[in-house]
Amino acid sequence: MDPGSLSTVWGGITDPGFRETFDPTMHRVETPLTKLLNVSLPVISAPMAFAATADLASAVTAASAFGFMGAGFLSSEELKRNFQVARKKLNIADNDPVPIGIGFIGWILDKTEVSEDPRIIATLEEKPIAIWFAFGDDLGKYISQVRAYDAQREHKTVIFVNVNSVEGARRAANEWKVDVIVAQGIEAGGHGGSDAPPLISLLQAVLQALPNGPPVVAAGGVSTGSQIAALLTMGAAGVVLGTRFLFSTECIYPPEKKELLLEAGLNATVRTLAFDEVGRTMGWPAKHDGRAISNQIIQDVNDGLDLEERLRRFDESAARGDSSRLIVWAGVGVGLTDKISSAQDIVSELKSDMYKALELASRLIA
């Protein structure tokens, strides 16, 4: 919402005088995360494979938040090209650190790092500010690899690790000594722990378990500035948004997928491995699955079709250009957005609404 609006409505409270009492452009929120990443807004765009490249990550960073791109199955050469794009867009010199992050999936690293095209060292050579690890049975060995590489140079990479439980958070903090913990709730789009608690409970539990631990950022189903404000007041050092940035012009989802996002409601998504089965992206650790928009893929499962038949129907739909079986990863917050905007405009809206919610919340104290 435009800071210049004559009235603001939050949770049923109408405050026509808000514009006269608070100007979000005159304030900034400081948390351990903003200091660590040297940003003015504790908002992160998620490293979404097949959706977030350097274009989106750079645009988010340029807008005063912090952007991640997803490594997915990209080769080291493709990743380096993405960093070149980011340097150009952000006007970063060749030898300077790039103020974006990159996210790696553990089980994919288990394949690539023993191949003829290992990617971690190639990525570290580009000096990303941050690296994010998720979804692997032994992420510690990759964290050690980053630490060993950084020990030989001045630049130190900020390490994020995605967790879905208190146990995972303790391991990340105490054993791996990570810089940032990402507490990802069950509401998250894309992949995550199938047994993860809802974000509001997981975040509280992780913060209680690690009172002196690294900064904890909240992820899962977050799409609005008021939700960001609520999580910050709970103690989160920052907030990760994925689905919200799928609605950006910089997201590489094709138009037909973005149209399905626009049509989706609050009950549009489902968690399952059925999307990975037909998409041929199986390999996830135990008790992990993915959340996407429910469609004919799920109906095929409900109809009792075996995998061979589901694969045949999926392939035939793709060949026809039929959107009824498109895999559209998205979180439960997908129904809260109804427009495609630039990343700059998305961040501006989130920032404005976050500040307004924080200021209105402060008025609850008599």
Contacts in CASP RR format, 6 or more apart in sequence:
PFRMAT RR
TARGET T0000
AUTHOR 0000-0000-0000
METHOD contacts of the structure
MODEL  1
MDPGSLSTVWGGITDPGFRETFDPTMHRVETPLTKLLNVSLPVISAPMAF
AATADLASAVTAASAFGFMGAGFLSSEELKRNFQVARKKLNIADNDPVPI
GIGFIGWILDKTEVSEDPRIIATLEEKPIAIWFAFGDDLGKYISQVRAYD
AQREHKTVIFVNVNSVEGARRAANEWKVDVIVAQGIEAGGHGGSDAPPLI
SLLQAVLQALPNGPPVVAAGGVSTGSQIAALLTMGAAGVVLGTRFLFSTE
CIYPPEKKELLLEAGLNATVRTLAFDEVGRTMGWPAKHDGRAISNQIIQD
VNDGLDLEERLRRFDESAARGDSSRLIVWAGVGVGLTDKISSAQDIVSEL
KSDMYKALELASRLIA
1 8 0 8 1.000
1 349 0 8 1.000
1 352 0 8 1.000
1 353 0 8 1.000
1 356 0 8 1.000
2 352 0 8 1.000
3 19 0 8 1.000
3 23 0 8 1.000
3 24 0 8 1.000
3 25 0 8 1.000
3 352 0 8 1.000
3 356 0 8 1.000
4 19 0 8 1.000
5 19 0 8 1.000
6 16 0 8 1.000
6 19 0 8 1.000
7 14 0 8 1.000
7 15 0 8 1.000
7 16 0 8 1.000
7 17 0 8 1.000
7 18 0 8 1.000
8 14 0 8 1.000
8 15 0 8 1.000
8 18 0 8 1.000
8 19 0 8 1.000
8 356 0 8 1.000
8 360 0 8 1.000
9 15 0 8 1.000
10 226 0 8 1.000
10 356 0 8 1.000
10 357 0 8 1.000
10 360 0 8 1.000
13 360 0 8 1.000
15 360 0 8 1.000
18 356 0 8 1.000
18 359 0 8 1.000
18 360 0 8 1.000
21 359 0 8 1.000
22 355 0 8 1.000
22 356 0 8 1.000
22 359 0 8 1.000
24 351 0 8 1.000
24 352 0 8 1.000
24 355 0 8 1.000
24 356 0 8 1.000
24 359 0 8 1.000
27 355 0 8 1.000
28 34 0 8 1.000
28 40 0 8 1.000
28 41 0 8 1.000
29 41 0 8 1.000
29 42 0 8 1.000
29 232 0 8 1.000
29 354 0 8 1.000
29 355 0 8 1.000
29 358 0 8 1.000
31 42 0 8 1.000
31 215 0 8 1.000
31 232 0 8 1.000
31 237 0 8 1.000
31 238 0 8 1.000
32 215 0 8 1.000
32 237 0 8 1.000
33 39 0 8 1.000
33 42 0 8 1.000
33 180 0 8 1.000
33 215 0 8 1.000
33 217 0 8 1.000
33 237 0 8 1.000
33 238 0 8 1.000
34 40 0 8 1.000
34 41 0 8 1.000
34 42 0 8 1.000
36 158 0 8 1.000
36 179 0 8 1.000
36 180 0 8 1.000
36 215 0 8 1.000
37 66 0 8 1.000
37 99 0 8 1.000
37 129 0 8 1.000
37 130 0 8 1.000
37 158 0 8 1.000
38 99 0 8 1.000
39 61 0 8 1.000
39 64 0 8 1.000
39 65 0 8 1.000
39 66 0 8 1.000
40 64 0 8 1.000
41 64 0 8 1.000
41 65 0 8 1.000
41 347 0 8 1.000
41 350 0 8 1.000
41 351 0 8 1.000
42 217 0 8 1.000
42 228 0 8 1.000
42 232 0 8 1.000
42 236 0 8 1.000
42 237 0 8 1.000
42 238 0 8 1.000
42 239 0 8 1.000
43 60 0 8 1.000
43 65 0 8 1.000
43 66 0 8 1.000
43 228 0 8 1.000
43 238 0 8 1.000
43 239 0 8 1.000
43 241 0 8 1.000
43 347 0 8 1.000
43 350 0 8 1.000
43 351 0 8 1.000
43 354 0 8 1.000
44 60 0 8 1.000
44 65 0 8 1.000
44 66 0 8 1.000
44 67 0 8 1.000
44 68 0 8 1.000
44 217 0 8 1.000
44 238 0 8 1.000
44 239 0 8 1.000
44 240 0 8 1.000
44 241 0 8 1.000
45 52 0 8 1.000
45 56 0 8 1.000
45 57 0 8 1.000
45 60 0 8 1.000
45 65 0 8 1.000
45 66 0 8 1.000
45 67 0 8 1.000
45 68 0 8 1.000
45 240 0 8 1.000
45 241 0 8 1.000
45 242 0 8 1.000
45 245 0 8 1.000
45 343 0 8 1.000
46 52 0 8 1.000
46 68 0 8 1.000
46 219 0 8 1.000
46 240 0 8 1.000
46 241 0 8 1.000
46 242 0 8 1.000
46 245 0 8 1.000
47 68 0 8 1.000
47 69 0 8 1.000
47 70 0 8 1.000
47 71 0 8 1.000
47 101 0 8 1.000
47 102 0 8 1.000
47 103 0 8 1.000
47 132 0 8 1.000
48 70 0 8 1.000
48 190 0 8 1.000
48 242 0 8 1.000
48 245 0 8 1.000
48 246 0 8 1.000
48 329 0 8 1.000
49 70 0 8 1.000
49 71 0 8 1.000
49 72 0 8 1.000
49 73 0 8 1.000
49 105 0 8 1.000
50 72 0 8 1.000
50 252 0 8 1.000
50 253 0 8 1.000
50 329 0 8 1.000
51 70 0 8 1.000
51 245 0 8 1.000
51 246 0 8 1.000
51 251 0 8 1.000
51 252 0 8 1.000
51 253 0 8 1.000
51 329 0 8 1.000
52 67 0 8 1.000
52 68 0 8 1.000
52 69 0 8 1.000
52 70 0 8 1.000
52 242 0 8 1.000
52 245 0 8 1.000
52 251 0 8 1.000
52 252 0 8 1.000
53 69 0 8 1.000
53 70 0 8 1.000
53 82 0 8 1.000
53 85 0 8 1.000
53 252 0 8 1.000
54 69 0 8 1.000
54 82 0 8 1.000
54 83 0 8 1.000
54 85 0 8 1.000
54 86 0 8 1.000
54 89 0 8 1.000
54 100 0 8 1.000
55 85 0 8 1.000
55 89 0 8 1.000
55 250 0 8 1.000
55 252 0 8 1.000
56 67 0 8 1.000
56 69 0 8 1.000
56 245 0 8 1.000
56 248 0 8 1.000
56 250 0 8 1.000
56 251 0 8 1.000
56 252 0 8 1.000
56 343 0 8 1.000
57 67 0 8 1.000
57 68 0 8 1.000
57 69 0 8 1.000
57 86 0 8 1.000
57 100 0 8 1.000
57 101 0 8 1.000
58 67 0 8 1.000
58 85 0 8 1.000
58 86 0 8 1.000
58 89 0 8 1.000
58 90 0 8 1.000
58 100 0 8 1.000
59 89 0 8 1.000
59 248 0 8 1.000
59 250 0 8 1.000
59 342 0 8 1.000
59 343 0 8 1.000
59 344 0 8 1.000
60 66 0 8 1.000
60 67 0 8 1.000
60 245 0 8 1.000
60 343 0 8 1.000
60 347 0 8 1.000
61 67 0 8 1.000
61 90 0 8 1.000
61 99 0 8 1.000
61 100 0 8 1.000
62 89 0 8 1.000
62 90 0 8 1.000
62 344 0 8 1.000
63 343 0 8 1.000
63 344 0 8 1.000
63 346 0 8 1.000
63 347 0 8 1.000
63 348 0 8 1.000
64 347 0 8 1.000
64 351 0 8 1.000
65 347 0 8 1.000
65 350 0 8 1.000
65 351 0 8 1.000
66 99 0 8 1.000
66 100 0 8 1.000
66 101 0 8 1.000
66 129 0 8 1.000
66 130 0 8 1.000
67 100 0 8 1.000
67 101 0 8 1.000
68 100 0 8 1.000
68 101 0 8 1.000
68 102 0 8 1.000
68 103 0 8 1.000
68 130 0 8 1.000
68 132 0 8 1.000
69 82 0 8 1.000
69 86 0 8 1.000
69 100 0 8 1.000
69 101 0 8 1.000
69 102 0 8 1.000
69 103 0 8 1.000
70 102 0 8 1.000
70 103 0 8 1.000
70 104 0 8 1.000
71 79 0 8 1.000
71 102 0 8 1.000
71 103 0 8 1.000
71 104 0 8 1.000
71 105 0 8 1.000
71 108 0 8 1.000
71 119 0 8 1.000
71 123 0 8 1.000
72 103 0 8 1.000
72 104 0 8 1.000
72 105 0 8 1.000
72 108 0 8 1.000
73 108 0 8 1.000
74 82 0 8 1.000
74 119 0 8 1.000
75 117 0 8 1.000
75 119 0 8 1.000
76 117 0 8 1.000
76 118 0 8 1.000
76 119 0 8 1.000
76 122 0 8 1.000
76 123 0 8 1.000
79 102 0 8 1.000
79 119 0 8 1.000
79 122 0 8 1.000
79 123 0 8 1.000
79 126 0 8 1.000
80 122 0 8 1.000
80 125 0 8 1.000
80 126 0 8 1.000
83 98 0 8 1.000
83 123 0 8 1.000
83 126 0 8 1.000
83 128 0 8 1.000
86 92 0 8 1.000
86 98 0 8 1.000
86 100 0 8 1.000
87 93 0 8 1.000
87 94 0 8 1.000
87 98 0 8 1.000
90 98 0 8 1.000
90 99 0 8 1.000
90 100 0 8 1.000
92 98 0 8 1.000
92 99 0 8 1.000
95 127 0 8 1.000
96 127 0 8 1.000
97 127 0 8 1.000
97 128 0 8 1.000
97 129 0 8 1.000
97 155 0 8 1.000
98 126 0 8 1.000
98 127 0 8 1.000
98 128 0 8 1.000
98 129 0 8 1.000
99 129 0 8 1.000
100 128 0 8 1.000
100 129 0 8 1.000
100 130 0 8 1.000
101 128 0 8 1.000
101 129 0 8 1.000
101 130 0 8 1.000
101 131 0 8 1.000
101 132 0 8 1.000
102 123 0 8 1.000
102 128 0 8 1.000
102 130 0 8 1.000
102 131 0 8 1.000
102 132 0 8 1.000
103 131 0 8 1.000
103 132 0 8 1.000
103 133 0 8 1.000
103 134 0 8 1.000
103 160 0 8 1.000
104 119 0 8 1.000
104 120 0 8 1.000
104 131 0 8 1.000
104 132 0 8 1.000
104 133 0 8 1.000
104 134 0 8 1.000
104 142 0 8 1.000
105 134 0 8 1.000
105 135 0 8 1.000
105 136 0 8 1.000
105 191 0 8 1.000
106 133 0 8 1.000
106 134 0 8 1.000
106 135 0 8 1.000
106 136 0 8 1.000
106 139 0 8 1.000
106 142 0 8 1.000
107 135 0 8 1.000
107 136 0 8 1.000
107 137 0 8 1.000
107 283 0 8 1.000
107 284 0 8 1.000
107 285 0 8 1.000
109 119 0 8 1.000
109 120 0 8 1.000
109 133 0 8 1.000
109 136 0 8 1.000
109 142 0 8 1.000
110 136 0 8 1.000
110 137 0 8 1.000
110 138 0 8 1.000
112 118 0 8 1.000
112 119 0 8 1.000
113 119 0 8 1.000
113 120 0 8 1.000
113 142 0 8 1.000
120 142 0 8 1.000
120 145 0 8 1.000
120 146 0 8 1.000
120 149 0 8 1.000
121 145 0 8 1.000
121 149 0 8 1.000
123 131 0 8 1.000
124 131 0 8 1.000
124 146 0 8 1.000
124 149 0 8 1.000
124 150 0 8 1.000
124 157 0 8 1.000
127 155 0 8 1.000
127 157 0 8 1.000
128 157 0 8 1.000
129 157 0 8 1.000
129 158 0 8 1.000
130 157 0 8 1.000
130 158 0 8 1.000
130 159 0 8 1.000
130 160 0 8 1.000
130 180 0 8 1.000
131 146 0 8 1.000
131 157 0 8 1.000
131 158 0 8 1.000
131 159 0 8 1.000
131 160 0 8 1.000
132 159 0 8 1.000
132 160 0 8 1.000
132 161 0 8 1.000
132 162 0 8 1.000
132 182 0 8 1.000
133 139 0 8 1.000
133 140 0 8 1.000
133 142 0 8 1.000
133 143 0 8 1.000
133 159 0 8 1.000
133 160 0 8 1.000
133 161 0 8 1.000
133 162 0 8 1.000
134 161 0 8 1.000
134 162 0 8 1.000
134 182 0 8 1.000
134 191 0 8 1.000
134 192 0 8 1.000
135 162 0 8 1.000
135 191 0 8 1.000
135 192 0 8 1.000
135 284 0 8 1.000
135 285 0 8 1.000
135 288 0 8 1.000
136 285 0 8 1.000
137 285 0 8 1.000
139 161 0 8 1.000
139 176 0 8 1.000
140 175 0 8 1.000
140 176 0 8 1.000
143 159 0 8 1.000
143 161 0 8 1.000
143 176 0 8 1.000
143 178 0 8 1.000
146 157 0 8 1.000
146 159 0 8 1.000
147 159 0 8 1.000
150 156 0 8 1.000
150 157 0 8 1.000
158 179 0 8 1.000
158 180 0 8 1.000
159 176 0 8 1.000
159 178 0 8 1.000
159 179 0 8 1.000
159 180 0 8 1.000
160 178 0 8 1.000
160 179 0 8 1.000
160 180 0 8 1.000
160 181 0 8 1.000
160 182 0 8 1.000
160 217 0 8 1.000
161 172 0 8 1.000
161 176 0 8 1.000
161 178 0 8 1.000
161 180 0 8 1.000
161 181 0 8 1.000
161 182 0 8 1.000
162 182 0 8 1.000
162 184 0 8 1.000
162 192 0 8 1.000
162 219 0 8 1.000
163 169 0 8 1.000
163 171 0 8 1.000
163 172 0 8 1.000
163 181 0 8 1.000
163 182 0 8 1.000
163 183 0 8 1.000
163 184 0 8 1.000
163 206 0 8 1.000
164 184 0 8 1.000
164 185 0 8 1.000
164 192 0 8 1.000
164 193 0 8 1.000
164 195 0 8 1.000
164 196 0 8 1.000
164 202 0 8 1.000
165 195 0 8 1.000
165 196 0 8 1.000
165 197 0 8 1.000
165 202 0 8 1.000
166 202 0 8 1.000
166 205 0 8 1.000
166 206 0 8 1.000
166 209 0 8 1.000
169 181 0 8 1.000
169 183 0 8 1.000
169 206 0 8 1.000
169 209 0 8 1.000
169 210 0 8 1.000
169 216 0 8 1.000
170 209 0 8 1.000
170 210 0 8 1.000
172 178 0 8 1.000
172 181 0 8 1.000
172 214 0 8 1.000
173 181 0 8 1.000
173 210 0 8 1.000
173 213 0 8 1.000
173 214 0 8 1.000
178 214 0 8 1.000
179 214 0 8 1.000
179 215 0 8 1.000
180 214 0 8 1.000
180 215 0 8 1.000
180 216 0 8 1.000
180 217 0 8 1.000
180 237 0 8 1.000
181 206 0 8 1.000
181 210 0 8 1.000
181 213 0 8 1.000
181 214 0 8 1.000
181 215 0 8 1.000
181 216 0 8 1.000
181 217 0 8 1.000
182 216 0 8 1.000
182 217 0 8 1.000
182 219 0 8 1.000
182 240 0 8 1.000
183 199 0 8 1.000
183 202 0 8 1.000
183 203 0 8 1.000
183 206 0 8 1.000
183 216 0 8 1.000
183 217 0 8 1.000
183 218 0 8 1.000
183 219 0 8 1.000
183 236 0 8 1.000
184 192 0 8 1.000
184 193 0 8 1.000
184 196 0 8 1.000
184 199 0 8 1.000
184 202 0 8 1.000
184 219 0 8 1.000
184 220 0 8 1.000
184 240 0 8 1.000
185 192 0 8 1.000
185 193 0 8 1.000
185 196 0 8 1.000
185 197 0 8 1.000
185 198 0 8 1.000
185 199 0 8 1.000
185 202 0 8 1.000
185 219 0 8 1.000
185 220 0 8 1.000
185 221 0 8 1.000
186 193 0 8 1.000
186 196 0 8 1.000
186 197 0 8 1.000
186 198 0 8 1.000
186 199 0 8 1.000
186 220 0 8 1.000
186 271 0 8 1.000
187 198 0 8 1.000
187 199 0 8 1.000
187 220 0 8 1.000
187 221 0 8 1.000
187 291 0 8 1.000
187 331 0 8 1.000
187 332 0 8 1.000
187 333 0 8 1.000
188 196 0 8 1.000
188 199 0 8 1.000
188 219 0 8 1.000
188 220 0 8 1.000
188 221 0 8 1.000
188 291 0 8 1.000
188 331 0 8 1.000
189 220 0 8 1.000
189 221 0 8 1.000
189 242 0 8 1.000
189 243 0 8 1.000
189 269 0 8 1.000
189 290 0 8 1.000
189 291 0 8 1.000
189 292 0 8 1.000
189 329 0 8 1.000
189 330 0 8 1.000
189 331 0 8 1.000
189 332 0 8 1.000
190 290 0 8 1.000
190 291 0 8 1.000
190 292 0 8 1.000
190 329 0 8 1.000
190 330 0 8 1.000
190 331 0 8 1.000
191 284 0 8 1.000
191 288 0 8 1.000
191 289 0 8 1.000
191 290 0 8 1.000
191 291 0 8 1.000
191 329 0 8 1.000
192 288 0 8 1.000
192 289 0 8 1.000
192 290 0 8 1.000
192 291 0 8 1.000
193 287 0 8 1.000
193 288 0 8 1.000
193 289 0 8 1.000
194 271 0 8 1.000
194 287 0 8 1.000
194 288 0 8 1.000
194 289 0 8 1.000
194 290 0 8 1.000
195 287 0 8 1.000
196 202 0 8 1.000
197 205 0 8 1.000
199 218 0 8 1.000
199 219 0 8 1.000
199 220 0 8 1.000
199 221 0 8 1.000
199 222 0 8 1.000
199 231 0 8 1.000
200 234 0 8 1.000
203 216 0 8 1.000
203 218 0 8 1.000
203 231 0 8 1.000
203 234 0 8 1.000
203 235 0 8 1.000
203 236 0 8 1.000
204 234 0 8 1.000
206 216 0 8 1.000
207 216 0 8 1.000
207 234 0 8 1.000
207 235 0 8 1.000
207 236 0 8 1.000
210 216 0 8 1.000
215 237 0 8 1.000
215 238 0 8 1.000
216 235 0 8 1.000
216 236 0 8 1.000
216 237 0 8 1.000
217 236 0 8 1.000
217 237 0 8 1.000
217 238 0 8 1.000
217 239 0 8 1.000
217 240 0 8 1.000
218 231 0 8 1.000
218 234 0 8 1.000
218 236 0 8 1.000
218 238 0 8 1.000
218 239 0 8 1.000
218 240 0 8 1.000
219 239 0 8 1.000
219 240 0 8 1.000
219 241 0 8 1.000
219 242 0 8 1.000
220 240 0 8 1.000
220 331 0 8 1.000
220 332 0 8 1.000
221 227 0 8 1.000
221 243 0 8 1.000
221 331 0 8 1.000
221 332 0 8 1.000
221 333 0 8 1.000
222 228 0 8 1.000
222 231 0 8 1.000
222 239 0 8 1.000
222 240 0 8 1.000
222 241 0 8 1.000
222 242 0 8 1.000
222 244 0 8 1.000
222 333 0 8 1.000
223 241 0 8 1.000
223 243 0 8 1.000
223 244 0 8 1.000
223 333 0 8 1.000
223 334 0 8 1.000
223 335 0 8 1.000
223 336 0 8 1.000
223 337 0 8 1.000
224 244 0 8 1.000
224 336 0 8 1.000
224 350 0 8 1.000
224 353 0 8 1.000
225 349 0 8 1.000
225 350 0 8 1.000
225 351 0 8 1.000
225 353 0 8 1.000
225 354 0 8 1.000
225 357 0 8 1.000
226 353 0 8 1.000
226 354 0 8 1.000
226 356 0 8 1.000
226 357 0 8 1.000
227 239 0 8 1.000
228 238 0 8 1.000
228 239 0 8 1.000
228 241 0 8 1.000
228 350 0 8 1.000
228 353 0 8 1.000
228 354 0 8 1.000
228 357 0 8 1.000
229 353 0 8 1.000
229 354 0 8 1.000
229 355 0 8 1.000
229 357 0 8 1.000
229 358 0 8 1.000
229 361 0 8 1.000
230 357 0 8 1.000
231 238 0 8 1.000
231 239 0 8 1.000
232 238 0 8 1.000
232 239 0 8 1.000
232 354 0 8 1.000
232 358 0 8 1.000
233 358 0 8 1.000
233 361 0 8 1.000
241 350 0 8 1.000
242 331 0 8 1.000
243 261 0 8 1.000
243 330 0 8 1.000
243 331 0 8 1.000
243 333 0 8 1.000
243 334 0 8 1.000
243 337 0 8 1.000
244 333 0 8 1.000
244 337 0 8 1.000
244 346 0 8 1.000
244 350 0 8 1.000
245 251 0 8 1.000
245 343 0 8 1.000
245 346 0 8 1.000
246 253 0 8 1.000
246 258 0 8 1.000
246 261 0 8 1.000
246 330 0 8 1.000
246 334 0 8 1.000
247 258 0 8 1.000
247 261 0 8 1.000
247 262 0 8 1.000
247 337 0 8 1.000
247 339 0 8 1.000
247 340 0 8 1.000
247 341 0 8 1.000
247 346 0 8 1.000
248 340 0 8 1.000
248 341 0 8 1.000
248 342 0 8 1.000
248 343 0 8 1.000
248 346 0 8 1.000
249 340 0 8 1.000
249 341 0 8 1.000
249 342 0 8 1.000
249 343 0 8 1.000
250 342 0 8 1.000
250 343 0 8 1.000
251 258 0 8 1.000
253 261 0 8 1.000
253 328 0 8 1.000
256 323 0 8 1.000
256 326 0 8 1.000
257 326 0 8 1.000
257 328 0 8 1.000
258 340 0 8 1.000
259 323 0 8 1.000
260 293 0 8 1.000
260 295 0 8 1.000
260 323 0 8 1.000
260 326 0 8 1.000
260 328 0 8 1.000
261 293 0 8 1.000
261 328 0 8 1.000
261 330 0 8 1.000
261 334 0 8 1.000
261 337 0 8 1.000
262 338 0 8 1.000
262 339 0 8 1.000
262 340 0 8 1.000
264 293 0 8 1.000
264 328 0 8 1.000
264 330 0 8 1.000
264 334 0 8 1.000
264 335 0 8 1.000
265 334 0 8 1.000
265 335 0 8 1.000
266 332 0 8 1.000
266 333 0 8 1.000
266 334 0 8 1.000
266 335 0 8 1.000
266 336 0 8 1.000
268 293 0 8 1.000
268 294 0 8 1.000
268 330 0 8 1.000
268 334 0 8 1.000
268 335 0 8 1.000
269 291 0 8 1.000
269 292 0 8 1.000
269 293 0 8 1.000
269 294 0 8 1.000
269 330 0 8 1.000
269 331 0 8 1.000
269 332 0 8 1.000
269 334 0 8 1.000
270 291 0 8 1.000
270 292 0 8 1.000
270 294 0 8 1.000
270 298 0 8 1.000
271 289 0 8 1.000
271 290 0 8 1.000
271 291 0 8 1.000
272 289 0 8 1.000
272 290 0 8 1.000
272 298 0 8 1.000
272 301 0 8 1.000
273 282 0 8 1.000
273 284 0 8 1.000
273 289 0 8 1.000
273 290 0 8 1.000
274 297 0 8 1.000
274 298 0 8 1.000
274 300 0 8 1.000
274 301 0 8 1.000
274 310 0 8 1.000
275 290 0 8 1.000
275 292 0 8 1.000
275 297 0 8 1.000
275 327 0 8 1.000
275 329 0 8 1.000
276 282 0 8 1.000
276 283 0 8 1.000
276 284 0 8 1.000
276 289 0 8 1.000
276 290 0 8 1.000
277 307 0 8 1.000
277 310 0 8 1.000
277 311 0 8 1.000
278 297 0 8 1.000
278 307 0 8 1.000
278 310 0 8 1.000
278 311 0 8 1.000
278 314 0 8 1.000
278 325 0 8 1.000
278 327 0 8 1.000
279 314 0 8 1.000
279 327 0 8 1.000
284 290 0 8 1.000
290 329 0 8 1.000
291 329 0 8 1.000
291 330 0 8 1.000
291 331 0 8 1.000
291 332 0 8 1.000
292 327 0 8 1.000
292 328 0 8 1.000
292 329 0 8 1.000
292 330 0 8 1.000
293 328 0 8 1.000
293 330 0 8 1.000
293 334 0 8 1.000
295 324 0 8 1.000
295 325 0 8 1.000
295 326 0 8 1.000
295 328 0 8 1.000
296 313 0 8 1.000
296 317 0 8 1.000
296 324 0 8 1.000
296 325 0 8 1.000
297 310 0 8 1.000
297 314 0 8 1.000
297 325 0 8 1.000
297 327 0 8 1.000
300 309 0 8 1.000
300 310 0 8 1.000
300 313 0 8 1.000
301 310 0 8 1.000
305 313 0 8 1.000
313 325 0 8 1.000
314 325 0 8 1.000
316 322 0 8 1.000
317 324 0 8 1.000
317 325 0 8 1.000
318 325 0 8 1.000
341 349 0 8 1.000
END
